[in-house]
């Protein structure tokens, strides 16, 4: 009986392996889709390529850079494009990332669209101006035990134009090939010749490990800028910033960009830390508040230690500080970056303070 069972197992395994090999051969030699044409925005960009790959890969190969934070695995939901013709039916892997409006409008995840025919797509015009940059690391500084500040001087192109709060995607080497990961720009928008990042080390994180091991003089490739943050040009609109951890990056950009251009504008920064070991930039912002009376800064500790007994600031989650200290009497915009639970809790508080949902911008990465 044992011999018979082993024989049956061997036959089954052999059949499975044979079928797998046949499928691979069929995919390589029989699924020949020939040359396909990709048309972007009614022909503003057109390129030909051999079919069989993904739409996302085809766009990147032809220097059309769109957001993609998961390396094309279909798990971030960023790489969206409106497919007007071609592309086949939407896949079950895509629908969780789509609203009903997007489903009706033909929006797809480009990493899930396989090129088997000519395809016409539409992208936001600003994505067509996104570029690939080469930078050289000029500064690496530890801000806390797990957060570093990295400056990258631009080599090619030598300048970058970005709005306060936008982000770039760093190209990092991974075990299965290069991957892109999104990081907000922390340097202010008036600085054109370098990009600064604030990066927390994520245990096992491909890109954060790569960035934390960078040394001065190393060269880095990234694309950008990306992002939907739009700071109002109306100086009478007060700005509220809420963040935590490495979510400081876009907030620092926004605050310094504001006071470079509008010295009298009102802005309130709320920033959450677990303990005093997680605090950084507080002295810098307190000095900025002395120079600009319209600027207020509130830090809060969510899990203070006994050694933090000298802390005389707020304690508790940062959205509670927003609820306590923010009034409901001004025209405002809000910008947030941090953990999803923080974003969700703070959003409800901000709306209760009279800020319209369309005036609340956030990044959860």
C-alpha positions in Angstrom: 0.0 0.0 0.0 2.8 2.4 0.9 4.6 1.7 -2.4 1.3 2.2 -4.3 0.7 5.6 -2.5 4.2 6.8 -3.2 3.8 5.8 -6.9 0.5 7.7 -7.2 2.1 10.7 -5.6 5.0 10.6 -8.0 2.7 10.3 -11.0 0.6 13.2 -9.8 3.6 15.4 -9.1 5.0 14.5 -12.6 1.8 15.5 -14.2 1.6 18.8 -12.3 5.2 19.7 -13.3 4.6 18.8 -16.9 1.4 20.9 -17.1 3.3 23.8 -15.5 6.1 23.6 -18.1 3.5 23.4 -20.9 1.8 26.5 -19.6 5.0 28.4 -19.4 5.9 27.4 -23.0 2.4 28.3 -24.2 2.7 31.7 -22.6 6.1 32.4 -24.1 5.6 31.0 -27.6 1.8 30.9 -28.3 0.6 34.0 -26.6 2.3 36.3 -29.1 0.3 39.5 -29.1 2.6 41.2 -31.7 3.3 44.9 -31.8 0.7 47.0 -29.8 0.2 50.8 -29.8 -0.4 52.8 -26.6 -2.0 56.2 -27.1 -2.0 58.6 -24.1 -4.4 61.6 -23.9 -5.7 61.5 -27.5 -2.3 61.0 -29.1 -0.2 63.6 -27.1 2.1 60.6 -26.4 2.1 57.5 -28.6 4.5 54.5 -28.5 4.7 51.0 -29.9 5.9 47.9 -28.0 5.7 44.2 -28.0 2.5 43.0 -26.3 2.5 40.7 -23.3 3.6 43.0 -20.5 1.7 45.3 -18.2 0.5 48.8 -19.0 2.3 50.2 -16.0 5.6 48.7 -17.2 5.1 50.0 -20.7 4.4 53.5 -19.4 7.6 53.5 -17.2 9.7 52.2 -20.1 8.5 55.1 -22.1 9.2 57.7 -19.4 5.5 58.2 -18.5 5.7 58.1 -14.7 2.6 57.6 -12.7 2.3 56.8 -8.9 2.9 53.2 -7.9 4.0 52.5 -4.4 3.8 48.7 -4.3 6.1 47.8 -7.2 3.2 46.8 -9.5 1.7 44.1 -7.2 -1.8 45.6 -7.3 -1.8 46.3 -3.5 -1.5 50.1 -3.3 -4.2 51.3 -5.8 -2.2 54.3 -6.9 -1.5 53.5 -10.6 -4.8 54.5 -12.0 -5.6 55.5 -15.6 -8.8 55.8 -17.5 -8.8 53.2 -20.3 -10.8 54.4 -23.2 -10.2 51.5 -25.6 -8.6 48.1 -25.2 -7.3 46.6 -22.0 -10.0 43.9 -21.6 -12.5 43.6 -18.7 -11.6 44.9 -15.2 -10.2 42.2 -12.9 -11.4 41.3 -9.4 -7.9 42.4 -8.1 -8.8 46.0 -9.2 -12.3 46.6 -8.0 -11.5 47.0 -4.2 -9.6 50.2 -5.1 -12.3 51.7 -7.3 -15.2 53.9 -6.5 -18.5 53.4 -8.3 -17.8 56.5 -10.4 -14.3 55.1 -11.4 -15.8 51.7 -12.3 -18.4 53.4 -14.5 -15.7 55.7 -16.0 -13.3 52.9 -17.1 -10.6 53.6 -14.5 -8.1 50.7 -14.2 -5.0 49.8 -12.2 -2.3 49.9 -14.9 -0.3 47.2 -13.2 -3.2 44.8 -13.7 -3.8 45.7 -17.4 -2.0 43.3 -19.7 -1.2 44.6 -23.2 -2.8 42.3 -25.7 -4.0 44.9 -28.2 -3.9 48.6 -29.0 -4.9 50.7 -25.9 -6.0 54.3 -25.5 -5.8 55.8 -22.1 -6.3 59.2 -20.4 -4.1 60.5 -17.6 -4.1 63.8 -15.6 -2.1 66.3 -17.6 0.3 67.0 -14.7 1.4 63.4 -14.7 2.9 63.9 -18.2 5.3 66.5 -16.7 6.6 64.1 -14.1 10.3 63.4 -14.6 13.0 61.0 -13.6 15.7 62.6 -11.5 19.2 61.6 -10.5 20.4 63.0 -7.2 23.5 62.7 -5.0 23.2 62.3 -1.2 24.7 65.4 0.5 23.5 65.0 4.0 22.3 62.1 6.2 21.2 63.1 9.7 19.5 61.1 12.5 16.5 62.9 13.9 15.4 60.1 16.3 16.5 56.5 16.9 14.5 55.3 13.8 14.0 58.4 11.6 16.6 60.0 9.3 16.7 63.2 7.3 18.3 62.8 3.9 19.3 65.6 1.5 19.8 64.8 -2.2 21.4 67.4 -4.4 20.0 67.2 -8.0 22.3 66.2 -10.8 20.0 65.7 -13.7 17.8 67.6 -14.1 19.4 70.2 -11.8 16.0 71.7 -10.6 12.7 70.4 -9.5 9.4 72.3 -9.3 6.9 71.0 -6.7 3.9 72.2 -4.7 4.1 72.1 -0.9 3.1 68.6 0.2 3.9 66.7 -2.9 6.0 63.5 -2.9 8.6 61.6 -5.0 9.1 57.9 -5.6 12.5 56.5 -4.7 13.9 53.7 -6.9 15.2 51.0 -4.5 16.8 47.6 -5.2 14.6 44.7 -4.0 15.0 40.9 -3.9 12.8 40.5 -6.9 14.1 43.6 -8.8 13.9 47.3 -8.4 10.8 48.8 -6.7 9.4 52.4 -6.3 8.3 53.7 -2.9 6.6 57.0 -2.2 8.2 59.6 0.2 6.9 63.1 0.8 9.3 66.0 0.1 10.2 67.8 3.3 12.3 70.6 1.8 10.3 73.7 1.1 8.9 74.3 -2.4 11.2 77.4 -3.0 14.3 75.1 -2.8 14.8 73.9 -6.4 18.2 72.3 -6.3 17.8 69.6 -3.7 15.2 67.3 -2.3 15.0 66.4 1.4 13.2 63.4 2.8 12.3 62.3 6.3 12.2 58.5 6.5 11.3 56.1 9.3 13.1 52.7 9.2 10.4 50.0 8.8 11.7 46.6 9.9 12.1 44.5 6.8 11.1 47.5 4.6 12.8 47.4 1.2 13.0 51.1 0.5 13.4 52.4 4.1 16.3 50.0 4.7 17.9 51.1 1.5 17.5 54.8 2.3 18.8 54.4 5.9 21.9 52.8 4.6 22.7 55.6 2.1 25.9 57.5 2.6 27.0 60.9 1.5 28.1 60.8 -2.1 25.7 57.9 -3.1 23.6 58.5 -6.2 19.8 58.0 -6.1 17.2 57.7 -8.8 13.6 59.0 -8.2 10.6 60.2 -10.1 8.1 63.0 -9.3 6.6 65.2 -8.2 3.3 63.5 -7.4 0.4 64.3 -5.1 -2.9 66.1 -4.7 -2.1 68.7 -2.1 -3.1 72.2 -3.2 -2.2 75.0 -0.8 -4.7 77.9 -1.2 -3.2 81.1 -2.6 -5.6 83.1 -0.4 -3.4 84.4 2.4 -6.6 84.8 4.5 -7.2 81.0 4.5 -5.7 79.6 7.7 -3.8 76.3 7.4 -4.0 73.4 9.9 -1.4 70.7 9.7 -1.7 67.4 11.6 0.9 64.7 11.5 3.0 62.1 13.4 6.3 60.3 12.9 7.7 60.5 9.4 4.5 62.3 8.5 6.4 65.4 9.4 7.8 65.6 5.9 5.0 67.3 3.9 4.1 69.4 7.0 7.6 70.8 7.3 7.5 71.6 3.6 4.1 73.4 3.9 5.0 75.4 7.0 8.3 76.7 5.7 6.8 77.4 2.2 4.0 79.4 3.9 6.3 81.7 6.0 8.7 82.2 3.1 5.8 83.7 1.1 3.2 84.9 3.6 4.9 86.0 6.8 1.6 87.0 8.5 -0.5 84.0 7.5 -2.1 81.9 10.2 -1.1 78.3 10.6 -1.5 75.8 13.4 0.8 72.7 13.5 -0.3 69.6 15.5 2.2 66.8 15.8 1.9 63.5 17.6 4.8 61.5 19.2 4.7 58.5 21.5 7.4 59.7 23.9 10.0 62.4 24.1 12.4 60.1 22.3 10.3 60.6 19.2 10.3 64.4 19.3 12.2 66.3 16.6 12.0 69.8 15.1 10.1 71.2 18.1 12.8 73.8 18.9 12.9 74.9 15.2 9.1 75.3 15.1 9.0 77.1 18.5 11.6 79.6 17.1 9.5 80.0 14.0 6.5 80.8 16.2 8.4 83.6 17.9 9.2 85.1 14.5 5.7 84.7 13.1 2.9 85.4 15.6 0.3 83.8 13.3 2.0 80.4 13.7 1.1 78.0 16.5 2.7 74.7 17.3 1.3 71.9 19.5 3.1 68.6 20.1 1.4 65.8 22.1 2.8 62.6 23.6 0.5 59.5 23.3 2.5 57.1 25.5 4.7 59.2 27.8 7.2 57.3 30.0 8.0 57.9 33.6 11.2 59.6 32.4 9.0 62.1 30.5 7.7 63.6 33.7 9.2 67.0 32.8 7.1 67.2 29.7 4.6 70.1 30.1 2.9 69.8 26.7 -0.2 67.9 25.6 -0.7 64.2 26.2 -2.9 61.8 24.5 -3.6 61.2 20.8 -3.0 64.2 18.6 -6.6 64.4 17.3 -7.6 65.2 20.9 -5.3 68.2 20.9 -7.0 69.3 17.6 -10.4 69.0 19.2 -9.3 70.9 22.3 -7.3 73.7 20.8 -9.0 74.4 17.4 -11.9 76.8 17.2 -14.6 76.9 14.5 -14.4 80.5 13.4 -12.0 80.7 10.5 -11.8 79.8 6.8 -9.4 76.9 6.8 -7.5 74.2 4.9 -6.1 71.1 6.5 -3.2 68.9 5.5 -2.4 65.6 7.2 0.2 62.8 7.0 0.5 59.8 9.3 -1.0 56.5 10.3 -4.5 55.8 8.9 -6.2 55.7 12.3 -4.8 59.2 13.0 -6.1 60.5 9.7 -9.5 59.0 10.2 -9.9 60.4 13.7 -8.5 63.8 12.9 -10.7 64.1 9.8 -13.9 63.8 11.8 -12.7 66.4 14.3 -11.7 68.8 11.5 -15.1 68.4 9.9 -16.8 69.1 13.2 -14.8 72.3 13.4 -16.4 73.5 10.1 -13.7 72.5 7.6 -15.2 71.2 4.4 -14.1 67.7 3.3 -12.8 69.0 0.0 -10.5 71.3 2.0 -8.9 68.3 3.9 -5.9 66.8 2.2 -4.0 63.8 3.4 -1.4 61.1 2.7 -1.6 57.8 4.5 1.8 56.4 3.4 
